[in-house]
Amino acid sequence: MSTLLLNTLTGKTSAGSIVVTGEGGSTTTNLQQGVAKCWADYSGAGTTYNDSFNTSSATDNGTGDYAIGIGNDMSSTNFSVAANCLNTTDQNTDCYVHGQTASAITVRVRVGDSGSDADKPVYITAHGDLA
């Protein structure tokens, strides 16, 4: 068994870009492009994260309406966000991104057939290029 210990990985032709060969050797992935640039496990009320990466703040804009601040901004508003929420009841739950800037993602949560706003834990992940 071997152990590789290092503090920095740097690409040979481009300092921030490392290509990883996939299973079977037929495909490659750019490591820099493939990792999440921001993620959060937000409690669903107040300004508390259960855990997060590259986030700067959490804002409770009202029942079921949250803004997740991005610590190191994205390069533009053109990035991918996945959002999900935890619902421990048997009601229908809709969790969706309703706005994004280079520095923040806003999420709404609605519960029940009538679509009432509700405070629920929210999980977001963002992929794209950092500024």
Backbone torsions as a table, in degrees:
resi	resn	phi	psi	omega
1	MET	NA	139.8	178.7
2	SER	-120.5	152.5	176.5
3	THR	-125.6	129.9	177.8
4	LEU	-108.2	118.3	-179.5
5	LEU	-114.8	125.1	176.4
6	LEU	-154.9	161.6	179.1
7	ASN	-104.1	-24.3	-174.9
8	THR	-142.1	137.4	169.4
9	LEU	-111.1	129.2	179.8
10	THR	-129.0	132.4	177.5
11	GLY	-68.2	149.9	-177.6
12	LYS	-73.1	-44.1	-178.0
13	THR	-97.0	-24.0	177.5
14	SER	-141.5	116.9	-170.6
15	ALA	-52.0	-38.4	-176.0
16	GLY	-97.1	9.4	-174.5
17	SER	-127.0	121.1	178.5
18	ILE	-126.9	128.1	179.8
19	VAL	-93.6	131.3	178.4
20	VAL	-112.4	127.6	179.3
21	THR	-80.3	131.3	-177.6
22	GLY	-79.5	179.3	179.3
23	GLU	-56.8	135.7	178.6
24	GLY	81.8	-8.4	175.7
25	GLY	75.6	5.7	-175.0
26	SER	-94.0	-14.7	-179.5
27	THR	-129.8	158.5	176.1
28	THR	-130.0	155.2	176.0
29	THR	-128.9	136.6	174.0
30	ASN	-81.9	115.1	-174.6
31	LEU	-58.2	-42.4	-179.4
32	GLN	-62.4	-41.8	-178.4
33	GLN	-75.5	-22.5	-172.0
34	GLY	-90.6	-7.4	-177.0
35	VAL	-97.8	150.7	177.0
36	ALA	-66.3	137.1	-179.8
37	LYS	-93.5	-16.0	-179.3
38	CYS	-161.2	140.1	171.0
39	TRP	-152.0	155.1	-179.7
40	ALA	-150.3	142.5	169.1
41	ASP	-112.5	94.5	-174.3
42	TYR	-96.2	136.4	-172.9
43	SER	-65.5	-23.0	178.9
44	GLY	97.7	5.8	175.6
45	ALA	-162.9	145.6	177.8
46	GLY	71.3	-145.3	-175.4
47	THR	-123.2	28.0	-173.6
48	THR	-103.5	127.6	169.4
49	TYR	-95.8	140.7	169.0
50	ASN	-75.3	-35.9	175.7
51	ASP	-168.1	156.7	-179.3
52	SER	-167.5	167.0	174.4
53	PHE	-139.4	130.7	179.3
54	ASN	55.5	44.9	174.0
55	THR	-116.3	150.4	-178.0
56	SER	-111.1	-30.2	-176.2
57	SER	-163.3	162.2	170.9
58	ALA	-128.1	132.8	-179.5
59	THR	-123.5	127.8	175.6
60	ASP	-93.3	104.1	-178.0
61	ASN	-84.0	0.7	-176.6
62	GLY	137.5	179.1	-176.7
63	THR	-56.3	119.9	175.8
64	GLY	70.1	16.4	-177.8
65	ASP	-130.4	112.8	-172.9
66	TYR	-130.0	149.3	172.3
67	ALA	-119.8	127.2	178.1
68	ILE	-105.8	114.6	179.8
69	GLY	-79.4	138.7	178.5
70	ILE	-95.1	126.7	-176.2
71	GLY	-63.4	-62.1	174.1
72	ASN	-100.6	112.2	-172.1
73	ASP	-54.0	152.3	170.1
74	MET	-74.4	162.8	-176.0
75	SER	-75.1	-20.2	178.8
76	SER	-160.9	-171.5	175.5
77	THR	-88.1	0.2	-177.8
78	ASN	-93.9	76.8	175.7
79	PHE	-140.7	162.3	-175.6
80	SER	-94.3	134.6	177.8
81	VAL	-128.4	133.3	171.2
82	ALA	-113.2	134.2	179.8
83	ALA	-130.6	142.7	177.4
84	ASN	-146.6	160.3	178.4
85	CYS	-138.6	158.8	-179.1
86	LEU	-95.6	127.2	176.8
87	ASN	-127.6	116.0	-178.7
88	THR	-96.2	8.0	176.4
89	THR	-108.8	175.9	179.8
90	ASP	-91.2	14.2	-179.0
91	GLN	-84.6	154.6	172.6
92	ASN	-63.8	139.7	179.0
93	THR	-131.0	133.2	178.2
94	ASP	-121.7	120.2	178.5
95	CYS	-122.3	124.6	-176.1
96	TYR	-148.1	152.7	175.2
97	VAL	-79.8	126.5	179.2
98	HIS	-117.2	10.8	173.9
99	GLY	-179.9	147.4	174.5
100	GLN	-151.9	139.5	173.3
101	THR	-123.7	179.6	177.9
102	ALA	-65.3	-19.3	-175.2
103	SER	-116.9	-0.8	-178.5
104	ALA	-160.0	155.3	175.9
105	ILE	-126.4	129.3	176.5
106	THR	-108.8	137.6	-173.4
107	VAL	-128.9	142.6	174.7
108	ARG	-119.5	147.2	176.2
109	VAL	-127.4	128.5	176.1
110	ARG	-128.3	141.9	-175.2
111	VAL	-129.5	146.2	174.8
112	GLY	86.0	167.0	-178.4
113	ASP	-63.8	-27.7	179.7
114	SER	-83.2	-11.4	179.3
115	GLY	72.2	42.2	179.2
116	SER	-74.7	138.6	175.5
117	ASP	-61.0	141.7	-177.9
118	ALA	-148.3	144.5	174.7
119	ASP	-82.8	116.1	177.8
120	LYS	-139.6	151.3	173.7
121	PRO	-59.1	141.2	-176.3
122	VAL	-125.0	141.9	178.0
123	TYR	-124.1	125.0	179.3
124	ILE	-128.4	150.3	173.9
125	THR	-139.0	134.6	179.6
126	ALA	-120.9	134.5	175.2
127	HIS	-122.7	140.6	178.3
128	GLY	158.1	-158.9	-177.9
129	ASP	-102.0	135.1	174.0
130	LEU	-79.4	155.4	179.9
131	ALA	-66.2	NA	NA
